[in-house]
Amino acid sequence: MWYKRTYWLLRLEEAWRSRSVVWLAGVRRAGKTVLCQSLPDVEYFDCELPRIRRQLQDPEAFLRALRGRRVVLDEVHRLPDPSAVLKIAADHYPQVRVVATGSSTLGASAKFQDTLAGRREVVWLTPLMSQDLVDFGLQDLVRRLRHGGLPPFFLSAAVPERDYQDWMDAYWAKDLQELFRLERRDSFLQFVELLLARSGSLFEASRYARECGVSHTTIRNYLAVLEATYVAHRVRPFSRRLATEIVAAPKVYGFDTGFVLHFRGWSELREEDLGWLWEHYVLNELHARLQTRRLHYWRDKRGHEVDFVLPLGRSAPVAVECKWKAAAFEPRNLLAFRRRYPGGRNFVVASDVDRPWVQRFGDVTVEFVGLADLLQVLARAPLGADIP
């Protein structure tokens, strides 16, 4: 059964109004193929098929025959020189509207010799976000946190334990080996499993290097690969280089709550687990709506921490705290942050807030909002879309 994912269809149509070539990126099984096939009036080409690759050996003839059409080039990285095909389309056949899909950022490997800067729009398809749950007719947030946000996993009647490992095997064999040619499979997959199990914690390369039996440099390269393929997200500290703050160590989040729980070995969710998973879900929603990785956290050396900080150029940064229940909020961390960075807006985003309200804590105003209300505000914020 196909579901009409209204938010993402609108995103793609908007991207096509800006550029004739759109790069649709996202992890394996995020739903890129089905989303593209649900676009109206498109001609679909699966670049995994040898006959399609043969047709694209002469990209000019291929594109000339499709003048005025809307075209999907699925799994375009299977082509010998995918960036050349997209560059020709952008420069010489703008009448052909192309959406190309892949499981990595453009330019993630040597196979992409041109990132097509200035020639394409990028749409990053994240795991299921709030509008997707509406479209799927299954607005069960706890189910989304437990099963994860890959559509077939979310829709599965039971938690698909075996599918998580099958996904990892396919990720290694199809995505990584074709794009990066990594060696030491066991060390890499051990690193991925450890990273997912510790999702949301401070990243220490030396610790992972010891546990995986590789060098610090290799661990950093592994993390770069995970970021390029959207499997991990680095959230850097927000700091003015004050001696009292964490200034260098990033927090790293796994891409999906289902995988995070699987590699933690948790089969049941407790009430206290929901707040931690809600933080992951809020981050996923911010990525989906803002289409940017320019998000930060803040922590000082006395243990005060703010979940997410959004820099707004010369304006004061926005602070976001994530709480499963609004009543769990305690203002100590926000107050410590605002003593150093006064003036910006402060949000507590909670799953149980239906109608926003405002509360003052000393001279700091805090807005309690639901996720939809937060995103309505942030959609107007000048963060910029800069998917690297």
C-alpha positions in Angstrom: 0.0 0.0 0.0 1.3 3.4 -0.9 0.9 6.5 1.2 0.8 10.0 -0.1 3.5 11.8 1.9 2.2 15.3 1.4 5.0 17.2 3.1 7.7 15.6 1.0 5.8 15.8 -2.2 5.4 19.6 -1.6 9.2 19.8 -0.8 10.1 18.2 -4.1 7.7 20.4 -6.2 9.1 23.5 -4.5 12.7 22.4 -5.2 11.8 21.8 -8.9 10.5 25.4 -9.1 14.0 26.6 -8.1 16.2 24.2 -10.1 15.6 21.6 -12.8 17.8 19.0 -11.0 16.9 17.9 -7.4 19.0 15.5 -5.3 16.8 13.5 -3.0 19.0 12.0 -0.3 18.3 9.8 2.7 19.2 6.6 4.3 18.4 3.2 2.9 14.7 2.3 3.1 13.7 5.8 4.1 11.1 5.7 1.2 12.9 7.6 -1.6 11.8 5.2 -4.3 8.1 5.1 -3.3 8.1 8.9 -2.8 9.4 9.5 -6.3 7.0 7.0 -7.9 4.1 8.8 -6.2 5.0 12.1 -7.9 2.5 12.9 -10.7 3.5 12.6 -14.3 7.0 11.2 -13.8 8.9 8.7 -15.8 10.9 6.4 -13.5 14.3 4.9 -14.3 16.0 2.5 -11.9 19.7 2.8 -12.4 20.4 -0.5 -10.8 19.1 -2.2 -14.0 21.8 -2.8 -16.6 19.5 -1.8 -19.5 18.9 1.6 -17.8 22.7 2.1 -17.4 23.2 1.3 -21.1 20.6 3.9 -22.1 22.5 6.5 -20.0 25.8 5.8 -21.6 24.8 8.6 -24.0 23.2 11.1 -21.6 22.5 13.7 -24.3 20.5 11.3 -26.4 18.7 10.1 -23.3 17.8 13.6 -22.1 16.9 14.9 -25.5 14.3 12.2 -25.9 12.8 13.3 -22.5 12.5 17.0 -23.2 9.7 18.5 -21.3 9.2 15.5 -19.0 9.7 14.9 -15.3 12.2 12.1 -14.7 13.3 10.0 -11.7 16.9 8.6 -11.8 16.7 6.2 -8.8 20.0 5.0 -7.3 21.9 7.2 -9.6 25.2 6.4 -7.9 25.1 3.1 -9.8 26.1 5.0 -13.0 29.8 5.1 -13.8 29.8 9.0 -13.7 26.6 10.1 -12.1 27.6 13.8 -11.6 28.3 14.1 -15.3 24.8 13.0 -16.2 23.3 15.5 -13.8 25.5 18.3 -14.9 24.5 17.8 -18.5 20.9 17.8 -17.5 21.2 21.0 -15.5 23.3 22.9 -18.0 21.9 21.7 -21.4 18.5 20.2 -20.8 16.7 22.4 -18.2 13.4 21.5 -19.8 13.9 18.0 -18.3 12.9 18.0 -14.6 15.2 15.5 -12.9 15.0 14.1 -9.4 18.0 11.8 -8.6 18.2 9.7 -5.5 21.0 8.4 -3.4 21.9 7.3 0.1 24.6 9.9 0.6 25.5 13.5 0.3 26.6 14.7 -3.2 30.3 14.5 -3.4 30.5 11.9 -0.6 32.9 9.8 -2.6 35.3 10.0 -5.6 32.5 8.6 -7.8 30.9 12.1 -7.6 33.5 14.3 -9.3 31.2 17.4 -9.2 28.9 18.4 -6.3 26.8 20.4 -8.8 26.9 23.5 -6.5 24.6 26.1 -7.9 23.0 23.6 -10.3 20.8 21.5 -8.0 18.5 21.7 -5.0 18.9 19.1 -2.2 16.0 17.5 -0.4 16.9 15.4 2.6 14.3 12.7 3.3 14.5 11.9 7.0 12.9 9.1 8.9 9.2 9.6 9.4 8.3 13.0 10.9 5.0 14.3 12.3 3.2 14.9 9.0 4.1 11.5 7.8 2.3 9.9 10.8 -0.8 11.9 9.8 -0.5 10.7 6.2 0.0 7.1 7.3 -3.1 7.3 9.4 -1.2 6.0 12.4 -0.5 8.8 14.8 1.1 6.6 17.5 4.1 8.4 18.8 5.3 5.7 21.1 5.1 3.2 18.2 7.2 5.6 16.1 9.8 5.8 18.9 9.9 2.1 19.4 9.8 0.8 15.8 11.7 3.7 14.3 11.0 5.9 11.3 11.8 3.8 8.3 8.3 3.2 6.8 8.4 -0.6 6.6 9.7 -0.9 10.1 7.2 1.6 11.5 4.3 -0.3 9.7 5.4 -3.7 10.9 3.0 -5.3 13.4 5.8 -6.3 15.7 9.2 -4.7 16.2 11.2 -6.1 13.2 14.3 -7.2 15.2 15.8 -9.3 12.3 15.3 -6.5 9.8 17.7 -4.1 11.7 20.6 -6.5 11.1 19.6 -7.1 7.5 19.6 -3.4 7.0 23.1 -3.1 8.4 24.3 -5.9 6.1 22.8 -4.2 3.0 24.2 -0.8 4.1 27.7 -2.2 4.2 27.4 -4.2 1.0 25.5 -1.7 -1.2 26.1 1.8 0.1 29.5 1.7 1.6 31.4 -0.6 -0.7 30.2 1.1 -3.8 30.8 4.6 -2.6 33.8 4.3 -0.2 35.4 0.9 -0.5 36.0 0.6 3.2 38.1 -2.2 4.7 37.9 -3.8 8.1 34.2 -4.6 8.0 34.1 -5.9 11.6 35.7 -2.8 13.1 33.5 -0.4 11.2 30.3 -2.3 12.1 31.4 -2.5 15.7 31.8 1.3 15.7 28.4 1.8 14.2 26.7 -0.4 16.8 28.5 1.3 19.7 27.7 4.7 18.3 24.0 3.9 17.9 23.9 2.4 21.4 25.4 5.6 22.9 23.3 7.9 20.7 23.1 11.5 22.1 26.3 11.3 24.2 29.5 13.1 23.9 31.8 11.7 21.2 35.3 10.6 22.3 37.3 9.3 19.4 40.0 7.8 21.7 37.4 5.6 23.5 36.0 4.2 20.2 39.6 3.7 18.9 40.4 1.5 21.9 37.2 -0.5 21.7 37.4 -1.1 17.9 41.1 -1.7 17.6 41.8 1.1 15.1 43.4 4.5 15.1 41.8 7.9 16.1 42.1 8.9 12.5 40.2 5.9 11.3 37.4 6.5 13.8 37.1 10.1 12.6 37.0 8.8 9.0 34.3 6.3 10.0 32.2 9.1 11.6 32.6 11.2 8.4 31.2 8.3 6.4 28.3 7.9 8.7 27.5 11.6 8.4 27.8 11.5 4.6 25.3 8.6 4.5 22.9 10.2 7.1 23.4 7.4 9.6 24.8 9.7 12.3 24.4 13.4 13.0 27.1 15.4 14.8 25.7 18.2 17.0 28.5 20.6 17.8 28.8 22.6 21.0 27.6 26.2 21.0 30.3 28.3 22.6 32.2 31.6 22.6 35.3 29.7 23.7 34.7 30.5 27.4 36.9 28.5 29.8 33.7 27.4 31.6 32.1 25.7 28.6 32.5 22.6 26.5 34.0 24.0 23.3 35.0 21.1 21.1 33.4 17.7 21.9 30.3 17.1 19.8 27.3 15.0 20.7 26.5 12.3 18.1 23.0 11.0 17.5 22.0 7.9 15.6 19.6 8.5 12.7 16.7 6.5 14.0 15.2 5.6 17.3 14.4 2.0 16.3 18.0 1.3 15.5 19.2 3.1 18.7 16.9 0.9 20.8 17.9 -2.3 18.9 21.6 -1.8 19.5 21.0 -0.8 23.2 19.3 -4.2 23.6 16.1 -2.7 24.9 12.9 -4.6 24.1 10.5 -2.6 26.3 10.2 1.1 26.9 10.0 2.5 30.4 8.4 5.9 31.1 11.9 7.4 31.8 13.1 6.3 28.4 10.6 8.3 26.5 12.2 11.7 27.2 15.5 10.6 25.8 13.8 9.2 22.7 11.6 12.3 22.4 14.9 14.4 22.1 15.9 12.2 19.1 12.4 12.7 17.5 12.6 16.5 18.0 16.0 16.5 16.3 14.6 14.4 13.4 11.8 16.9 13.0 14.2 19.9 13.0 16.2 18.2 10.3 13.1 17.4 8.2 11.6 20.9 8.5 14.7 23.1 8.5 16.7 20.9 6.1 19.9 21.9 7.9 22.5 20.5 10.2 23.3 23.9 11.7 22.1 22.8 15.2 24.1 22.9 18.4 23.9 22.0 22.0 25.3 23.8 25.0 27.1 22.5 28.1 29.2 24.1 30.8 31.8 22.4 33.0 29.4 22.4 36.0 27.0 20.1 34.2 24.4 22.6 33.0 23.2 21.6 29.5 20.6 22.8 26.9 19.5 20.2 24.4 19.6 22.3 21.2 20.8 25.8 20.4 20.0 27.4 17.1 22.3 30.3 16.1 20.5 33.1 14.3 23.4 35.2 12.8 23.7 38.4 14.8 20.6 37.8 16.8 20.6 36.0 20.2 20.5 32.2 19.8 17.3 30.2 20.3 17.4 27.6 23.1 15.3 24.4 22.9 14.7 22.0 25.7 13.0 18.7 25.0 10.7 17.1 27.6 8.3 14.2 27.2 6.0 15.9 29.8 6.1 19.6 30.3 5.9 19.1 34.1 9.4 17.6 34.0 11.0 20.9 33.0 13.4 22.4 35.6 14.7 25.9 34.7 18.2 25.6 36.1 20.0 24.7 32.8 18.2 27.4 30.8 18.9 30.1 33.4 22.6 29.1 33.4 22.7 29.4 29.6 21.0 32.8 29.6 23.4 34.3 32.1 26.0 33.9 29.4 23.8 34.4 26.4 20.9 36.7 27.3 18.1 37.9 25.1 17.0 35.0 22.9 13.8 33.0 22.9 13.5 29.9 25.1 11.3 26.9 24.2 10.3 23.8 26.1 8.9 21.4 23.5 6.9 18.7 25.1 4.7 15.9 23.7 1.7 16.8 26.0 1.4 20.5 25.1 -1.7 21.1 23.1 -1.9 24.8 23.5 1.2 27.0 24.1 1.7 29.0 27.2 4.4 31.3 28.7 6.0 31.2 32.1 8.6 33.4 33.7 11.5 32.2 35.8 13.2 35.3 37.2 14.0 37.5 34.3 13.9 34.6 31.7 10.7 33.9 29.7 10.1 30.3 28.7 7.6 29.3 26.0 6.0 25.9 26.4 5.0 24.5 23.0 4.1 21.4 21.1 6.3 20.3 18.3 4.1 21.8 15.6 4.1 25.2 17.3 7.9 25.2 17.7 8.4 24.4 14.0 6.0 27.2 13.0 8.3 29.7 14.8 11.5 28.2 13.5 10.4 28.1 9.9 10.7 31.8 10.0 14.1 31.8 11.5 17.1 32.7 9.2 19.0 29.4 9.8 19.6 28.7 6.1 19.5 25.4 4.4 23.0 24.0 4.2 22.9 20.2 4.0 26.6 19.5 3.7 
